[in-house]
Amino acid sequence: VVGLVAEPLPTGAWAFIAITTAVATKTLSFGQAFAAFCNDVIWLIVVSFFFAKAFEKTGLGERVANMFVKLMGKSTLGLAYGLAVAETIISPAMPSTSARAGGIFMPIIRSLAIAQGSSPGSTASKVGSYLIMSQFQTSSHSSVMYMTGAAQNLLCMKLAADAGVVVANCWVTWFMAALAPSLVGVLITPYLVYRDFSS
């Protein structure tokens, strides 16, 4: 834990040293130390983060977001809705809200805000603050809409399975249960935030 907080090495290297030390000192057996690597949920999370990095590296996520901004961005509210739709479409393949925000949406929002004369500081409230707040609030809805929208969703399913809850066709069941409340949230959040900023 101290190594993860102090970060004398990258997280992966520090984790490898910790596992090696635990096995070498016989604190854990080899099987116990590497038990998580046999867990399909852990691998699903890892693969999802590979997809997330691919979205960032190839610029696919940014292109999708720019397409919706172009289609819906005739007004400030339209920009927020364009970003919200793009977030909702990208989220099932990119299970990290912070990766989506930092890797895709923040650069787009920053450039849109600067183009409208809204920079951090005294002019931030013109467009920038609204777009950031709208995106932040909308991302919580898109993250729970899909089982693969956030890493913690996969962990919840694993914990439910460990507790004996059997869910047939997990992804579809999750989607059907979360669709209505999440979709309502995605649709009304930009407007509610807009009203809050307008008042």
TAZI-V197461 format. One record per residue. RES is the residue in three letters. SS is DSSP state (alpha for helix, beta for strand, coil for the rest). Layout:
RES SS
RES SS
//
This chain:
VAL coil
VAL alpha
GLY alpha
LEU alpha
VAL alpha
ALA alpha
GLU coil
PRO coil
LEU coil
PRO coil
THR alpha
GLY alpha
ALA alpha
TRP alpha
ALA alpha
PHE alpha
ILE alpha
ALA alpha
ILE alpha
THR alpha
THR alpha
ALA alpha
VAL alpha
ALA alpha
THR coil
LYS coil
THR coil
LEU coil
SER coil
PHE alpha
GLY alpha
GLN alpha
ALA alpha
PHE coil
ALA alpha
ALA alpha
PHE alpha
CYS alpha
ASN coil
ASP alpha
VAL alpha
ILE alpha
TRP alpha
LEU alpha
ILE alpha
VAL alpha
VAL alpha
SER alpha
PHE alpha
PHE alpha
PHE alpha
ALA alpha
LYS alpha
ALA alpha
PHE alpha
GLU alpha
LYS alpha
THR alpha
GLY coil
LEU alpha
GLY alpha
GLU alpha
ARG alpha
VAL alpha
ALA alpha
ASN alpha
MET alpha
PHE alpha
VAL alpha
LYS alpha
LEU alpha
MET alpha
GLY coil
LYS coil
SER coil
THR alpha
LEU alpha
GLY alpha
LEU alpha
ALA alpha
TYR alpha
GLY alpha
LEU alpha
ALA alpha
VAL alpha
ALA alpha
GLU alpha
THR alpha
ILE alpha
ILE alpha
SER alpha
PRO alpha
ALA alpha
MET coil
PRO coil
SER coil
THR alpha
SER alpha
ALA alpha
ARG alpha
ALA alpha
GLY alpha
GLY alpha
ILE alpha
PHE alpha
MET alpha
PRO alpha
ILE alpha
ILE alpha
ARG alpha
SER alpha
LEU alpha
ALA alpha
ILE alpha
ALA alpha
GLN coil
GLY coil
SER coil
SER coil
PRO coil
GLY coil
SER coil
THR coil
ALA coil
SER coil
LYS coil
VAL coil
GLY alpha
SER alpha
TYR alpha
LEU alpha
ILE alpha
MET alpha
SER alpha
GLN alpha
PHE alpha
GLN alpha
THR alpha
SER alpha
SER alpha
HIS alpha
SER alpha
SER alpha
VAL alpha
MET alpha
TYR coil
MET alpha
THR alpha
GLY alpha
ALA coil
ALA alpha
GLN alpha
ASN alpha
LEU alpha
LEU alpha
CYS alpha
MET alpha
LYS alpha
LEU alpha
ALA alpha
ALA alpha
ASP alpha
ALA coil
GLY coil
VAL coil
VAL coil
VAL coil
ALA coil
ASN coil
CYS alpha
TRP alpha
VAL alpha
THR alpha
TRP alpha
PHE alpha
MET alpha
ALA alpha
ALA alpha
LEU alpha
ALA alpha
PRO alpha
SER alpha
LEU alpha
VAL alpha
GLY alpha
VAL alpha
LEU alpha
ILE alpha
THR alpha
PRO alpha
TYR alpha
LEU alpha
VAL alpha
TYR alpha
ARG alpha
ASP alpha
PHE alpha
SER alpha
SER coil
//
